[in-house]
Amino acid sequence: MAEQKQHVVWVVGHKNPDTDSICAAIAYADLKNKSERGVFLPKKAGNVNQETRYVLDRFGVKEPDTIADVGAQLKDIDYRQSEGVSEHVTLKKAWELMRQLDVVTMPVVNENRHLEGIITNSDIAYSYMDILDNRILSRARTQYKNIVETIQGNLQCGNPHARFTKGKVVVSTGNRDAMRREIDQDDLVVVGNIRERQLIALERDAACIVICGENRVDEDVLRLARQQECVLITTEYDAFTTARLIHQSIPIRFFMTRDNIISFQLDDYVDYVQDVMASVRHRDFPILDEQRRFVGMLSRRYLLNTQKKQVILVDHNEKTQAVDGIEQADILEIIDHHRIGSLETMSPIFFRNQPVGCTSTIIYQMYQEKHVTVEPQIAGLLCAAILSDTLMFRSPTCTELDECAARELASIAGVEVEELASAMFEAGSDFGAKTVSEIFYQDFKTFVAEEDSFGVAQISAVGEKQLAAIKGNLQTYMPVVLGEKDLKMCFVMLTNILTESTELLYEGKKAKETVHRAFSDAEFTGDSFLLPGVVSRKKQLIPSLIDAMQED
């Protein structure tokens, strides 16, 4: 039913994933599956960019599924599974099932398991305590087979599938004249084992006669009943018990709730479910699957044992960059190469953070440490991720370890480093088919310094022409981003890989002054800053901006 029932662990990178975020998730899931027990699945927290798609296509690797939220869902908990009952089931049968299952609510489903309604013990109590109507059996169109089943009787003649639809229920206790006054055509008559009373009921053209205290019928009575197409039922119960039980033969559809049923779906998040439950007084709620088929019932007590999703985070350790709902997930590990951020965990975890240029470099090290063979496909991904994050070794974040790892991985994958890097960057510089939103968010991260929240997008290209073509649209779009993300400031790095320089765009009340303080020697062009030698967001831009904000 759900991956979580199998204790699957999701390996996921940050929002607005870059090549390292995607490739690291795929490779680390592969390593864990080969070296540990369990099921580890790579996931992504957003759409991949053109560069990453090129890498995945080139090495023939399937793009990970997207997850928008890792909060606990109903499919993560052990709810009460139930088959449900048909609307034709009797009140007596429904009550017996409720007692057997120790529940107060029964779901009513059709042959396709679609929810038709619910019946509760309160509904059944209402049918006894508040309904004073001797025609209710006919108004409910009760089948005769239901009556036979409920009073444990025997059908002597008549169609068990026919329905009692017109008359009232008469318990014959008076004298013969009183019986003739009480019984009308099409009534259901409860009589004792007295031949004369049974004949009077037939004389009055009753639709059904229930004979109490006996399982045999007089031959003349049986013959007349057949001639008049009267349903004849016998039971060993006395008249009082029979009259009481007949009421329980009414089908539950007559009393069940059909409208305004509050139900949930398996994909609903527990937080939402709790909010809804707090607003109503119901004890049980139906759960439906994606085809709106009934799968089980939920009560508040089941939410106490919610199983959190288990995740491993790669290439980030800040809450603002993590997939939504991360505070509700069980974080098992973090593999990263950035500064220590704002994520907190409930218990100690495996946290590997190294000052290298790429998370994939760390993961390659872990393959070696665990003596696990890196397959050519995975080697290609890891190599591409390192080339992307280090701008083919041009970034100041690049270390000897990164370059050595990339060249070893290129050899395993059977590719040339320079050719792969050139093809990747060329694919990533093709902005023609993208919207300004897609370009902006293809590599965007948010940060917090003191009380200032800000975001930085980085767009890299192999030439000035591609960057100049998108600059104007990005500047127009930046105020929109401030509102969408509720940020104080916003920056865009237009990074030229060949010249190893960045043109920095800015937006926000204090953005210009912040850049002036952070890069006092930068050339101001009137609407941007030129930053020669600056190509790393992590190592060169973010620390300088945060220092400048803290000086304010």
KEGU-714429 format. One line per field, with one value per residue (C-alpha): residue in one letter; residue number from 1; x, z, y. Coordinates in Angstrom, 3 decimals, always signed. Layout:
KEGU-714429
aa	[A_...]
i	[NUM_...]
c1	[X_...]
c3	[Z_...]
c2	[Y_...]
***
This chain:
KEGU-714429
aa	[M_A_E_Q_K_Q_H_V_V_W_V_V_G_H_K_N_P_D_T_D_S_I_C_A_A_I_A_Y_A_D_L_K_N_K_S_E_R_G_V_F_L_P_K_K_A_G_N_V_N_Q_E_T_R_Y_V_L_D_R_F_G_V_K_E_P_D_T_I_A_D_V_G_A_Q_L_K_D_I_D_Y_R_Q_S_E_G_V_S_E_H_V_T_L_K_K_A_W_E_L_M_R_Q_L_D_V_V_T_M_P_V_V_N_E_N_R_H_L_E_G_I_I_T_N_S_D_I_A_Y_S_Y_M_D_I_L_D_N_R_I_L_S_R_A_R_T_Q_Y_K_N_I_V_E_T_I_Q_G_N_L_Q_C_G_N_P_H_A_R_F_T_K_G_K_V_V_V_S_T_G_N_R_D_A_M_R_R_E_I_D_Q_D_D_L_V_V_V_G_N_I_R_E_R_Q_L_I_A_L_E_R_D_A_A_C_I_V_I_C_G_E_N_R_V_D_E_D_V_L_R_L_A_R_Q_Q_E_C_V_L_I_T_T_E_Y_D_A_F_T_T_A_R_L_I_H_Q_S_I_P_I_R_F_F_M_T_R_D_N_I_I_S_F_Q_L_D_D_Y_V_D_Y_V_Q_D_V_M_A_S_V_R_H_R_D_F_P_I_L_D_E_Q_R_R_F_V_G_M_L_S_R_R_Y_L_L_N_T_Q_K_K_Q_V_I_L_V_D_H_N_E_K_T_Q_A_V_D_G_I_E_Q_A_D_I_L_E_I_I_D_H_H_R_I_G_S_L_E_T_M_S_P_I_F_F_R_N_Q_P_V_G_C_T_S_T_I_I_Y_Q_M_Y_Q_E_K_H_V_T_V_E_P_Q_I_A_G_L_L_C_A_A_I_L_S_D_T_L_M_F_R_S_P_T_C_T_E_L_D_E_C_A_A_R_E_L_A_S_I_A_G_V_E_V_E_E_L_A_S_A_M_F_E_A_G_S_D_F_G_A_K_T_V_S_E_I_F_Y_Q_D_F_K_T_F_V_A_E_E_D_S_F_G_V_A_Q_I_S_A_V_G_E_K_Q_L_A_A_I_K_G_N_L_Q_T_Y_M_P_V_V_L_G_E_K_D_L_K_M_C_F_V_M_L_T_N_I_L_T_E_S_T_E_L_L_Y_E_G_K_K_A_K_E_T_V_H_R_A_F_S_D_A_E_F_T_G_D_S_F_L_L_P_G_V_V_S_R_K_K_Q_L_I_P_S_L_I_D_A_M_Q_E_D]
i	[1_2_3_4_5_6_7_8_9_10_11_12_13_14_15_16_17_18_19_20_21_22_23_24_25_26_27_28_29_30_31_32_33_34_35_36_37_38_39_40_41_42_43_44_45_46_47_48_49_50_51_52_53_54_55_56_57_58_59_60_61_62_63_64_65_66_67_68_69_70_71_72_73_74_75_76_77_78_79_80_81_82_83_84_85_86_87_88_89_90_91_92_93_94_95_96_97_98_99_100_101_102_103_104_105_106_107_108_109_110_111_112_113_114_115_116_117_118_119_120_121_122_123_124_125_126_127_128_129_130_131_132_133_134_135_136_137_138_139_140_141_142_143_144_145_146_147_148_149_150_151_152_153_154_155_156_157_158_159_160_161_162_163_164_165_166_167_168_169_170_171_172_173_174_175_176_177_178_179_180_181_182_183_184_185_186_187_188_189_190_191_192_193_194_195_196_197_198_199_200_201_202_203_204_205_206_207_208_209_210_211_212_213_214_215_216_217_218_219_220_221_222_223_224_225_226_227_228_229_230_231_232_233_234_235_236_237_238_239_240_241_242_243_244_245_246_247_248_249_250_251_252_253_254_255_256_257_258_259_260_261_262_263_264_265_266_267_268_269_270_271_272_273_274_275_276_277_278_279_280_281_282_283_284_285_286_287_288_289_290_291_292_293_294_295_296_297_298_299_300_301_302_303_304_305_306_307_308_309_310_311_312_313_314_315_316_317_318_319_320_321_322_323_324_325_326_327_328_329_330_331_332_333_334_335_336_337_338_339_340_341_342_343_344_345_346_347_348_349_350_351_352_353_354_355_356_357_358_359_360_361_362_363_364_365_366_367_368_369_370_371_372_373_374_375_376_377_378_379_380_381_382_383_384_385_386_387_388_389_390_391_392_393_394_395_396_397_398_399_400_401_402_403_404_405_406_407_408_409_410_411_412_413_414_415_416_417_418_419_420_421_422_423_424_425_426_427_428_429_430_431_432_433_434_435_436_437_438_439_440_441_442_443_444_445_446_447_448_449_450_451_452_453_454_455_456_457_458_459_460_461_462_463_464_465_466_467_468_469_470_471_472_473_474_475_476_477_478_479_480_481_482_483_484_485_486_487_488_489_490_491_492_493_494_495_496_497_498_499_500_501_502_503_504_505_506_507_508_509_510_511_512_513_514_515_516_517_518_519_520_521_522_523_524_525_526_527_528_529_530_531_532_533_534_535_536_537_538_539_540_541_542_543_544_545_546_547_548_549_550_551_552]
c1	[+0.000_+2.620_+6.356_+6.411_+4.846_+8.072_+10.190_+11.552_+14.112_+14.035_+17.334_+16.671_+18.518_+17.424_+14.639_+15.386_+17.873_+21.110_+23.165_+24.991_+21.744_+20.183_+23.251_+24.252_+20.779_+20.860_+24.399_+23.953_+20.755_+22.706_+25.515_+23.119_+21.211_+24.477_+25.976_+23.050_+19.741_+16.658_+15.165_+16.637_+14.993_+16.359_+13.883_+13.983_+12.410_+11.780_+12.195_+15.602_+17.379_+18.555_+22.116_+20.971_+18.546_+21.370_+23.505_+20.732_+19.942_+23.590_+24.206_+20.810_+19.603_+15.936_+14.995_+13.937_+10.309_+9.404_+8.266_+6.661_+6.284_+7.689_+5.126_+3.364_+0.387_-2.467_-0.779_+2.034_-0.162_-1.789_-5.436_-8.254_-8.687_-12.259_-14.243_-17.374_-20.930_-23.675_-26.591_-28.867_-27.470_-29.997_-29.774_-29.312_-26.395_-24.767_-25.097_-23.580_-20.619_-20.050_-19.971_-17.712_-15.265_-15.678_-16.495_-19.250_-19.237_-19.591_-18.832_-21.438_-19.969_-21.202_-19.850_-17.032_-16.036_-17.173_-18.472_-22.275_-22.659_-21.994_-24.127_-23.368_-24.585_-26.400_-28.318_-29.370_-30.366_-32.426_-34.252_-35.437_-35.977_-37.353_-39.218_-42.859_-44.174_-45.777_-45.288_-41.544_-40.859_-42.716_-41.386_-37.880_-38.856_-37.593_-36.874_-38.568_-35.259_-34.040_-37.008_-36.408_-32.730_-33.388_-36.000_-34.156_-37.281_-38.212_-39.831_-42.823_-43.941_-43.406_-40.504_-37.694_-36.352_-39.652_-40.097_-42.675_-43.681_-47.254_-48.773_-48.152_-46.962_-49.788_-49.195_-52.447_-53.372_-57.102_-60.186_-61.299_-63.462_-60.611_-58.286_-60.660_-60.724_-56.933_-55.677_-55.783_-54.814_-51.015_-50.191_-47.553_-49.281_-47.555_-49.742_-49.440_-49.809_-53.612_-55.132_-58.210_-56.131_-53.906_-56.982_-58.373_-55.072_-55.389_-59.040_-57.926_-55.439_-52.237_-49.030_-47.030_-47.882_-45.310_-46.355_-44.659_-43.717_-43.885_-42.017_-44.934_-47.921_-51.440_-51.876_-55.013_-53.256_-50.228_-52.465_-54.405_-51.221_-49.819_-53.055_-53.054_-49.278_-48.932_-45.452_-45.598_-42.814_-42.502_-40.249_-39.717_-39.575_-42.628_-44.710_-43.048_-39.523_-40.566_-42.143_-39.031_-36.665_-38.658_-37.802_-34.108_-34.631_-34.843_-31.911_-29.355_-29.758_-32.944_-31.059_-27.496_-25.981_-25.436_-24.686_-21.982_-19.756_-16.306_-13.755_-10.014_-7.687_-4.541_-2.402_-3.818_-1.283_-1.746_-1.631_-4.606_-6.478_-5.939_-7.267_-10.428_-10.952_-10.657_-13.551_-16.097_-17.215_-17.267_-15.416_-14.576_-13.794_-13.667_-10.396_-10.471_-7.762_-6.881_-9.816_-12.161_-12.548_-13.025_-9.949_-10.429_-11.586_-9.675_-10.144_-8.077_-6.245_-4.623_-2.887_-0.965_+1.181_+2.001_+5.123_+7.313_+8.831_+12.511_+14.800_+18.468_+19.415_+22.195_+23.797_+22.049_+21.440_+19.319_+15.611_+14.811_+16.327_+14.756_+11.594_+8.384_+7.380_+10.984_+10.283_+7.824_+10.205_+12.723_+16.091_+18.542_+21.621_+22.962_+25.752_+26.823_+29.641_+28.017_+28.098_+26.236_+22.679_+19.442_+18.167_+17.548_+16.946_+15.279_+18.141_+21.800_+22.283_+25.095_+26.218_+29.104_+30.183_+33.494_+35.060_+35.143_+33.615_+30.873_+28.743_+29.349_+33.056_+32.175_+29.899_+32.663_+34.897_+32.217_+32.046_+35.787_+35.585_+32.876_+34.717_+31.680_+32.277_+31.127_+29.306_+30.026_+26.563_+26.948_+30.533_+29.298_+26.746_+29.239_+31.802_+29.251_+28.135_+31.705_+32.325_+29.083_+29.673_+33.334_+32.773_+35.275_+37.755_+37.592_+35.644_+37.611_+35.615_+37.341_+39.947_+42.553_+40.250_+37.449_+39.627_+41.230_+37.804_+36.365_+39.220_+39.033_+35.265_+35.638_+37.949_+35.423_+32.595_+34.673_+34.323_+36.672_+36.427_+36.730_+34.233_+31.666_+31.964_+31.624_+28.521_+26.920_+27.487_+26.262_+23.033_+22.606_+23.127_+20.250_+17.637_+15.553_+12.756_+12.518_+10.286_+11.900_+10.584_+12.224_+15.525_+15.439_+14.563_+16.808_+19.445_+17.981_+18.576_+17.336_+19.306_+18.777_+21.214_+20.136_+16.591_+17.239_+15.975_+17.394_+17.626_+20.369_+19.927_+22.930_+22.760_+25.945_+26.782_+29.795_+29.547_+28.444_+25.877_+23.584_+23.668_+23.003_+19.931_+18.183_+19.396_+16.503_+13.791_+15.441_+15.620_+11.913_+11.087_+13.080_+10.417_+7.945_+10.294_+10.496_+6.745_+6.454_+9.140_+8.581_+12.222_+13.920_+16.497_+17.113_+20.265_+21.084_+24.579_+25.126_+28.296_+30.489_+32.323_+34.996_+35.955_+35.461_+33.452_+29.943_+27.566_+25.450_+21.861_+20.057_+16.582_+15.273_+15.358_+18.880_+20.252_+22.404_+23.978_+24.639_+26.563_+28.536_+29.660_+30.345_+32.346_+33.693_+35.955_+33.224_+32.435_+28.888_+27.312_+24.158_+21.948_+24.372_+27.811_+30.695_+32.608_+35.766_+36.964_+33.724_+32.108_+31.172_+27.940_+28.840_+32.401_+32.669_+29.251_+27.198_+29.844_+30.511_+26.827_+26.129_+29.085_+27.794_+24.274_+25.558_+27.489_+24.280]
c3	[+0.000_+0.990_+0.794_+4.447_+5.510_+4.207_+6.228_+3.119_+3.609_+1.239_+0.211_-0.860_-1.644_-1.253_-2.917_-6.384_-6.843_-8.751_-10.316_-7.094_-5.118_-7.587_-8.322_-4.674_-3.744_-6.475_-5.665_-1.892_-2.196_-4.414_-1.851_+1.053_-0.854_-1.617_+1.856_+4.303_+4.845_+3.954_+0.996_+0.124_-2.597_-4.159_-4.322_-5.455_-3.826_-7.028_-10.791_-12.287_-14.452_-18.013_-16.969_-14.597_-17.137_-19.660_-17.148_-16.295_-19.966_-20.917_-18.335_-18.746_-15.186_-14.306_-12.792_-9.121_-8.181_-6.708_-3.104_-2.001_+1.694_+4.102_+6.819_+8.227_+6.155_+6.909_+4.854_+7.429_+10.344_+11.337_+10.872_+11.362_+8.127_+7.424_+4.656_+5.282_+4.957_+2.335_+2.763_+2.673_+5.949_+8.799_+11.909_+13.911_+11.772_+11.885_+15.676_+16.011_+13.820_+15.874_+19.084_+17.536_+16.275_+19.345_+17.219_+17.230_+13.501_+10.456_+6.907_+4.273_+0.839_-2.543_-4.641_-5.920_-2.341_-2.852_+0.354_+0.441_+4.031_+7.672_+10.408_+14.085_+17.305_+17.914_+14.677_+15.823_+19.258_+17.559_+15.507_+18.767_+21.101_+18.901_+16.090_+17.050_+13.666_+12.907_+9.168_+9.342_+8.175_+4.904_+4.453_+4.712_+1.987_+4.091_+2.307_+3.673_+3.754_+6.233_+8.469_+8.230_+9.112_+12.006_+13.789_+12.914_+11.161_+8.321_+5.117_+4.508_+1.296_-0.662_-2.378_+0.118_-2.146_-2.296_-0.075_+2.483_+1.014_+1.879_+5.197_+8.896_+11.488_+13.605_+16.668_+17.015_+20.692_+20.730_+20.032_+16.550_+16.033_+17.169_+14.727_+11.850_+12.819_+13.265_+10.184_+6.797_+3.379_+2.861_+6.610_+8.269_+11.050_+14.001_+15.400_+17.706_+16.786_+16.596_+13.289_+13.495_+13.995_+11.055_+8.846_+9.887_+8.817_+5.452_+5.244_+5.715_+2.827_+4.860_+2.847_+5.390_+8.390_+11.044_+13.176_+16.597_+18.801_+16.058_+13.006_+11.515_+9.650_+9.211_+5.677_+5.015_+6.153_+3.978_+0.954_+1.307_+1.831_-1.411_-3.257_-2.008_-2.533_+1.142_+2.624_+5.487_+8.068_+11.222_+14.217_+17.591_+19.326_+21.282_+20.008_+22.199_+21.149_+17.514_+17.454_+19.008_+16.584_+13.458_+13.928_+13.720_+10.233_+8.706_+6.291_+7.565_+4.478_+6.089_+9.078_+7.823_+7.223_+3.533_+3.301_+4.685_+5.718_+6.751_+5.191_+4.584_+1.921_+2.381_+1.108_+3.613_+6.080_+9.767_+10.712_+8.466_+9.787_+13.389_+12.643_+11.073_+13.908_+16.462_+14.827_+15.009_+17.612_+15.472_+16.845_+13.571_+10.071_+6.799_+4.816_+1.018_-1.502_-4.649_-6.502_-3.682_-2.565_+1.116_+2.831_+6.558_+9.549_+11.579_+15.149_+17.234_+19.087_+15.877_+15.449_+18.671_+16.916_+13.763_+12.044_+10.781_+7.332_+7.472_+5.372_+4.643_+3.572_+1.092_-0.052_+2.556_+6.268_+6.502_+7.260_+4.697_+1.934_+3.033_+1.657_+3.384_+6.508_+7.430_+11.092_+11.173_+9.561_+11.186_+9.840_+9.928_+8.297_+6.715_+4.126_+3.187_+2.373_+3.335_+6.544_+9.533_+9.278_+11.229_+11.170_+14.512_+15.224_+18.138_+18.622_+17.573_+13.910_+11.491_+10.207_+7.752_+6.755_+4.970_+3.573_-0.032_-3.176_-3.684_-1.712_-4.399_-3.541_-0.014_-1.298_-3.583_-0.509_+1.285_-1.593_-1.172_+2.625_+2.397_-0.422_-2.703_-6.455_-8.219_-11.406_-14.561_-14.517_-10.910_-11.584_-14.425_-12.169_-9.376_-11.808_-13.409_-9.995_-9.001_-12.302_-11.847_-8.234_-8.802_-12.252_-13.614_-10.790_-11.211_-8.014_-4.875_-3.062_-5.158_-3.354_-4.529_-3.279_-5.579_-8.685_-7.922_-7.328_-10.533_-12.681_-11.126_-11.644_-15.250_-15.887_-14.419_-16.451_-19.634_-20.249_-20.733_-17.999_-20.308_-22.851_-20.191_-18.452_-21.719_-22.758_-19.333_-19.143_-22.699_-21.843_-18.710_-20.655_-23.033_-21.615_-24.767_-23.859_-20.187_-18.390_-16.205_-13.149_-14.273_-14.898_-11.565_-9.429_-11.135_-8.448_-5.704_-1.956_+1.000_+4.080_+7.380_+9.044_+12.281_+11.397_+7.672_+5.364_+1.879_-1.197_-3.749_-7.209_-9.296_-13.062_-14.757_-18.461_-20.672_-22.223_-21.615_-24.433_-22.750_-19.427_-20.980_-22.756_-19.489_-17.227_-17.848_-17.271_-14.042_-12.703_-13.422_-11.736_-8.524_-6.770_-7.391_-5.621_-2.576_-2.192_-3.001_-0.538_+2.062_+1.849_+2.827_+0.038_-3.122_-5.233_-8.526_-9.461_-13.225_-13.293_-16.387_-16.173_-18.754_-17.278_-13.705_-12.734_-11.544_-12.208_-9.068_-9.368_-6.248_-4.965_-1.578_+0.718_+2.062_-0.722_-2.481_+0.762_+1.868_-1.334_-0.981_+2.510_+1.502_-1.667_-1.260_-4.319_-6.633_-9.749_-9.690_-13.149_-12.236_-11.757_-10.721_-9.273_-11.146_-8.981_-10.706_-9.410_-7.539_-8.708_-5.489_-3.725_-0.734_-0.100_-1.599_-1.682_+1.289_+4.023_+2.816_+2.646_+6.111_+7.618_+6.035_+7.384_+10.883_+10.783_+10.089]
c2	[+0.000_+2.527_+2.650_+3.664_+0.350_-1.240_+1.217_+2.868_+5.641_+8.599_+10.217_+13.785_+17.002_+20.605_+22.549_+23.954_+21.103_+21.463_+18.690_+17.819_+17.628_+15.172_+13.060_+12.844_+11.549_+8.895_+7.778_+7.707_+5.662_+3.242_+3.003_+2.410_-0.275_-2.090_-1.823_-1.957_-3.707_-1.723_+0.084_+3.470_+5.561_+8.750_+11.627_+15.221_+18.289_+20.232_+20.284_+19.536_+22.115_+21.618_+20.817_+18.068_+16.643_+16.447_+14.536_+12.066_+11.480_+11.090_+8.368_+6.725_+7.248_+7.702_+11.043_+10.633_+11.154_+14.518_+14.902_+18.155_+17.355_+14.761_+15.367_+12.316_+11.137_+8.783_+6.079_+6.200_+5.127_+1.838_+2.799_+0.272_-1.638_-2.705_-4.362_-2.327_-3.642_-3.473_-1.083_-4.147_-5.532_-5.567_-3.435_-6.639_-7.799_-4.377_-4.270_-7.751_-6.738_-3.582_-5.608_-8.220_-5.591_-3.349_-0.289_+2.313_+3.121_+0.890_+2.063_+1.210_+0.421_-0.765_-3.627_-1.381_-0.422_+3.160_+4.702_+4.911_+6.081_+5.228_+3.657_+4.256_+2.694_+5.987_+5.501_+2.036_+3.331_+6.059_+3.435_+1.811_+4.724_+7.491_+5.726_+5.032_+3.980_+0.617_+1.238_+1.748_-1.821_-1.194_+2.331_+0.835_-1.692_-4.561_-7.829_-10.928_-12.781_-10.145_-10.922_-14.670_-14.216_-11.846_-13.985_-17.207_-18.384_-20.725_-19.536_-21.816_-20.117_-16.919_-15.127_-14.372_-11.604_-9.747_-6.678_-5.692_-2.327_-1.275_-2.267_-1.980_-4.496_-5.945_-8.138_-10.031_-10.267_-9.380_-11.504_-12.443_-9.365_-7.128_-8.891_-8.191_-4.497_-4.231_-6.076_-4.378_-5.600_-5.947_-5.881_-8.052_-10.012_-11.670_-14.452_-17.391_-21.038_-20.877_-21.983_-19.753_-16.581_-17.494_-17.953_-14.553_-12.954_-14.665_-13.607_-9.976_-10.474_-9.957_-9.679_-11.688_-13.848_-14.721_-17.702_-17.754_-20.680_-23.271_-24.509_-26.435_-25.026_-26.394_-27.756_-25.686_-22.493_-23.268_-24.019_-20.773_-18.772_-20.114_-19.376_-15.757_-15.337_-14.524_-14.888_-17.379_-17.541_-19.647_-19.048_-20.702_-17.302_-16.117_-13.207_-10.572_-11.571_-11.894_-8.420_-6.931_-8.694_-7.900_-4.246_-5.218_-6.665_-3.165_-2.564_-0.087_+2.100_+3.438_+4.866_+5.365_+8.798_+9.527_+13.242_+15.544_+12.649_+13.846_+11.515_+11.599_+10.257_+8.209_+11.092_+13.599_+14.952_+14.213_+17.919_+18.627_+15.596_+16.671_+20.157_+18.742_+16.274_+19.074_+20.927_+18.073_+15.553_+12.420_+9.421_+7.683_+8.866_+6.879_+6.786_+6.597_+5.785_+7.753_+6.114_+7.179_+3.572_+2.840_+1.342_+1.813_+3.841_+6.388_+7.544_+9.937_+7.188_+5.944_+9.301_+8.705_+6.076_+8.000_+6.684_+9.507_+9.343_+8.462_+10.640_+11.216_+14.742_+15.382_+18.650_+20.828_+21.154_+24.309_+24.173_+26.872_+24.727_+21.447_+19.890_+21.007_+19.097_+18.286_+19.101_+16.191_+13.695_+11.395_+12.578_+9.675_+11.210_+14.381_+14.401_+17.917_+20.320_+23.641_+25.672_+24.259_+25.527_+25.616_+22.058_+20.372_+16.690_+14.928_+12.487_+12.144_+11.292_+10.499_+13.919_+14.063_+17.547_+18.170_+21.370_+20.196_+21.615_+19.058_+16.576_+13.970_+14.038_+12.928_+10.181_+8.857_+8.699_+6.682_+4.169_+3.679_+3.425_+0.764_-1.067_-0.829_-0.789_+2.370_+1.384_+3.473_+5.079_+6.241_+7.312_+9.504_+11.177_+11.812_+13.190_+15.507_+16.773_+17.666_+19.455_+21.388_+22.464_+23.393_+24.969_+22.461_+23.132_+26.960_+27.637_+28.599_+25.910_+23.254_+21.170_+18.701_+15.978_+17.194_+17.267_+13.904_+12.320_+13.798_+12.478_+8.996_+8.920_+10.107_+7.172_+4.733_+6.293_+6.356_+10.111_+13.062_+15.692_+18.704_+17.379_+16.441_+19.801_+21.719_+19.741_+20.155_+23.892_+24.348_+22.501_+24.583_+27.832_+27.136_+29.505_+29.884_+27.475_+28.492_+30.966_+33.607_+31.734_+28.481_+30.274_+32.073_+29.066_+26.520_+27.136_+29.284_+29.131_+31.142_+32.187_+33.994_+36.404_+38.051_+39.191_+39.461_+36.751_+36.779_+34.601_+34.049_+32.563_+31.572_+31.254_+30.098_+30.152_+29.634_+33.096_+36.680_+36.606_+34.069_+35.943_+39.345_+37.964_+37.078_+39.891_+42.290_+39.720_+38.587_+42.135_+42.595_+39.307_+39.854_+42.028_+39.192_+36.789_+39.061_+38.830_+35.124_+34.071_+36.829_+37.938_+41.206_+41.026_+39.072_+38.601_+36.922_+35.777_+35.843_+33.768_+33.587_+30.276_+31.184_+34.575_+33.352_+36.415_+37.309_+40.151_+40.538_+41.764_+42.950_+43.815_+44.898_+47.896_+47.354_+45.177_+47.786_+49.039_+45.460_+44.673_+47.937_+46.908_+43.315_+44.159_+47.682_+47.350_+46.039_+48.055_+49.462_+49.594_+51.485_+48.441_+45.711_+44.986_+43.358_+40.870_+39.611_+36.255_+35.585_+32.348_+30.559_+31.386_+29.257_+30.394_+33.870_+35.517_+34.268_+34.791_+38.341_+39.242_+37.827_+39.724_+42.933_+42.356_+41.712_+45.019_+46.942]
***
